[in-house]
Amino acid sequence: MKLPSLEVEFCGVKFPNPFCLSSSPVGNTYEMCARAYDMGWGGVAYKTMCLDDVVKIVHPSPRLNALHRGTDRVIGIQNLEQISDRSTKENFEDCARLKRDYPDRVLIASIMGLTRESDWSELARMSEDVGADMIECNLSCPQMTVEGTGHKAGQNTKIIARAVELCKKACKIPVMAKMTPNITDMVTVARAAEEGGADAISLINTVRAITAVDLEKLVPLPNVAGKSSASGYSGAACKPIALRFLADLAMAGFKLPISGMGGIYTWMDAAEFLLMGATTLQVTTAILNHGYRVVEDMKEGLQYYMADHGYKSLSEMIGKALPNVTDPAHLSHETQAVSIIDKNKCIGCGQCYLSCRDAGAFAISLDADRKAQVDHEKCFGCLMCKHICPVDAVSYNIVRHHQYA
């Protein structure tokens, strides 16, 4: 079977596939980005660069803390690392070399002005000069120590619009604004980027968080000489936040193209982001866990999904789920879900019974063989039993709500 092409156009730039390294520890040198290109990534958002003539970036150590849950290792990462601590000269030399050696792959130069407005203009010109295909204005790093930068800049509509405007005036390549999730309303700040002339936005950067506390030393982690701070959290738990912001922008009529990121681990995650309106995709934490090779499964899985559902190109599926997003006030109240338990699959663990008894409708009981059974008169369709079942023994039917029967 001939699989659909994954080629996609974003801001006039052609990507061989939508999968990109996000601007982060996974794309910090020529060698790293070259290896990612060799493994099949369609693009790289090179780790955020600044001008180092005024401020020298120094990272704390240790800089990462992993969130585990039971036997599941590294379900998320908290990162204290700031933007690149390499010299401006080294970074731009690496970018120029990447474009010489991989002219068919997309290079996105992520930049951040620190102390002067002119930083944005100069960095934009330098990015264009070394052959970058696009610019990403980092207005969202949650652990920047330079006052007025990072997510603090990304919460200020005037700073967002001005930074984008400066970049647009300084170069001819597309300019994208990277948005912070550490805000309640994405629409307002995205509109500011649009007003500044942005060609696109990317979302979301990491979520400010504290992932753990050492119960003996009483220090949040990672422990840096006895102290720690809230910093950027990434991983699977961020996906619902990113998808929500995509939906918010669509419902507000926002039209600029979007590069999506935040918890993309599998081809299924990738498909969800595309269906919710993202055109390209950026990945970090999955790479930290599994290396650049994850792109092979992502590409193959997405292609088979497209083939199975009749999509001949990515453009046909982008945003297809958005018409089905609505305000809670518009959701139908005329139907109700009722749980159905397959006793042939049920192993009698009792998890559904405990959950329903203590946090639901007390609609589940256990028979003499410890098989779960549902009282359909009591069941109100929360479906926690389905979500908690370890052997997928629970399904459900949709029935007419008794109020409308």
Secondary structure as GFF3:
##gff-version 3
##sequence-region A 1 405
A	DSSP	beta_strand	8	10	.	.	.	ID=ss1
A	DSSP	beta_strand	13	15	.	.	.	ID=ss2
A	DSSP	beta_strand	19	21	.	.	.	ID=ss3
A	DSSP	alpha_helix	30	39	.	.	.	ID=ss4
A	DSSP	beta_strand	43	49	.	.	.	ID=ss5
A	DSSP	beta_strand	64	69	.	.	.	ID=ss6
A	DSSP	beta_strand	72	79	.	.	.	ID=ss7
A	DSSP	alpha_helix	88	101	.	.	.	ID=ss8
A	DSSP	beta_strand	106	111	.	.	.	ID=ss9
A	DSSP	alpha_helix	118	129	.	.	.	ID=ss10
A	DSSP	beta_strand	134	138	.	.	.	ID=ss11
A	DSSP	three_ten_helix	150	155	.	.	.	ID=ss12
A	DSSP	alpha_helix	157	170	.	.	.	ID=ss13
A	DSSP	beta_strand	175	178	.	.	.	ID=ss14
A	DSSP	alpha_helix	186	195	.	.	.	ID=ss15
A	DSSP	beta_strand	200	203	.	.	.	ID=ss16
A	DSSP	beta_strand	207	209	.	.	.	ID=ss17
A	DSSP	beta_strand	213	214	.	.	.	ID=ss18
A	DSSP	beta_strand	219	220	.	.	.	ID=ss19
A	DSSP	beta_strand	231	235	.	.	.	ID=ss20
A	DSSP	three_ten_helix	236	238	.	.	.	ID=ss21
A	DSSP	alpha_helix	239	251	.	.	.	ID=ss22
A	DSSP	beta_strand	258	261	.	.	.	ID=ss23
A	DSSP	alpha_helix	267	275	.	.	.	ID=ss24
A	DSSP	beta_strand	278	283	.	.	.	ID=ss25
A	DSSP	alpha_helix	285	290	.	.	.	ID=ss26
A	DSSP	alpha_helix	294	308	.	.	.	ID=ss27
A	DSSP	three_ten_helix	314	316	.	.	.	ID=ss28
A	DSSP	three_ten_helix	322	324	.	.	.	ID=ss29
A	DSSP	three_ten_helix	328	330	.	.	.	ID=ss30
A	DSSP	beta_strand	335	341	.	.	.	ID=ss31
A	DSSP	alpha_helix	351	359	.	.	.	ID=ss32
A	DSSP	beta_strand	364	366	.	.	.	ID=ss33
A	DSSP	beta_strand	372	374	.	.	.	ID=ss34
A	DSSP	alpha_helix	384	388	.	.	.	ID=ss35
A	DSSP	beta_strand	394	400	.	.	.	ID=ss36
A	DSSP	three_ten_helix	402	404	.	.	.	ID=ss37
###
